[in-house]
Amino acid sequence: MPLVPRWRYMTPEAKALTRKVGISAAVLVLGLVLLRSLLPWMILALIIWWVLSAIRR
């Protein structure tokens, strides 16, 4: 069973638009997952950088 039931009847422009929307959605979801997993490490690195810059003064 295809994900888009009428895929074979769609125009080439509609197929291209569907592909672009699907790829954009996948990139957005992947980006959110990566950001969510990397956010604590980014915050920790920022705190370490602030502490080191304060020590150097």
Secondary structure, 3 states (H helix, E strand, C coil): CCCCCCHHHCCHHHHHHHHHHHHHHHHHHHHHHHHHHHHHHHHHHHHHHHHHHHHHC
